[in-house]
Amino acid sequence: METKKYAAELIGTFWLTFAGCGSAVIAAAFPQVGIGLLGVSLTFGLSVVTMAYAIGHISGCHLNPAVTVGLTTGGRFPAGQILPYVIAQVIGAVAAAALLYVIARGAPGFDLGKGFASNGYGVHSPGQYDMVVCFITEVVMTAMFLFIIMGATHGKAPAGFAPLAIGLTLTMIHLVSIPVTNTSVNPARSTGPALFAGGWALGQLWLFWVAPLIGGVLGGVVYRWLSEQPTGLVEGVKPA
């Protein structure tokens, strides 16, 4: 059963990274009919909604090291499962980036130097935002993401609506922060494209691990304080 949880996390993170980053690399600026910032934001959100319904009952559908760590600090996930979940998530993201690279390079004029949906700060921020601002943005956005995940998956929350609340939250996060960092809030999602973009993307990857993890911890801790009786581990259904 544990192996199936890890496989679910790998597949889910693959889907989030491939669909979300793929929408940015392939479809965002497609001539005349490009989906733009709104379309990319919706794609990231919908990837979470679809996978939450598909694998939520198997693994809890974290798809994100910051979510896994945040849920643990919030008392909603066992600490002993952090490492295998994170490994599975990173493998899924890297596999997604590899497939996206194979597909994207089939177009004439493909330029890996454009960033390949990598996250960045300073001159590599879409809006040229400096490192401190980008760090703060990633911490705050991830903290709010975890806060809402904790609430939406609480045992006393309305049943069946958690995937929608979480997916819509990720959409909102992207709508605000794509111009700032190209939106990470997810170290695995950041790692996949950075490995292929190389250079500056790898050099700046540290921020998109450190800031989301800090934000995840803050979100989990604050919600645990606010709601003194957190109920329900977010790790799928255990066999009888």
C-alpha positions, 0 to 999 in steps of 0.5 A, a space after each residue: 500500500 505504501 508503494 502505491 501512495 508513492 506511485 500516486 504522488 509521482 503520477 500526480 506531480 508529473 501531471 501538475 508539472 507537465 500540464 502547468 509548465 506545459 501550458 506556459 511553454 507551449 500554449 501561453 503565447 501561441 499566436 492569436 489564441 494563446 491562453 496567457 497568464 489566466 490560462 496558465 493559472 487555471 491549468 495549474 489549479 485544474 491539475 490539482 483539482 483533477 488529481 485530488 479527485 483521482 488520487 486523494 483517496 490513495 495518497 492524500 494528493 500532496 504533489 508538493 514537498 512544501 505541502 507534505 512538510 506543512 501538513 506534518 507541522 500541522 499535525 496532519 501527516 506522519 513525519 516518517 513519510 516525508 522523505 519518500 513522498 518528497 522523492 516521489 514528487 521530485 521524480 514525477 516533476 523531473 519526468 514531466 519536465 523531460 517529456 515537456 522538453 521532448 515535445 517543446 523542442 519539436 517546434 521550430 525556433 524553440 529556445 531553452 534560453 527563454 527559461 522553460 517555465 523556470 522560476 526566477 528572481 531579479 533579471 529572471 523574474 518576469 516582472 524583474 522583482 528583486 530577490 527579497 520581494 520574490 522570497 517574501 512572495 513565495 513564503 506568503 503564498 505558500 503559507 496561505 496555500 497550506 492554511 487553506 489546505 489544512 482548513 479544506 481537508 479538516 474533518 469538520 469542513 464541508 465534505 467533498 469540496 476540498 479539491 475545488 477549494 485547493 485548486 482554486 487557491 492555486 489558481 489565485 496564487 498564480 494569478 497574483 504571483 506569476 509576474 513576480 516569480 513565475 510562481 513556484 510554491 512547490 519545490 518539485 515543480 521548480 526543480 523539474 524545469 530548472 534541471 533542463 534550463 540549467 545555468 541561472 535556473 539551477 543557481 536560483 533554485 535554492 530560493 524555490 526550495 527554502 521559501 516554499 518550505 518556510 511558508 508551508 511550515 508557517 501555514 501548517 503551524 498557524 492553522 493548527 493554532 487556530 483550530 485546536 482540534 485538527 482531524 484527519 490525516 491527509 495520506 489517503 485511506 488506510 486498508 482495513 
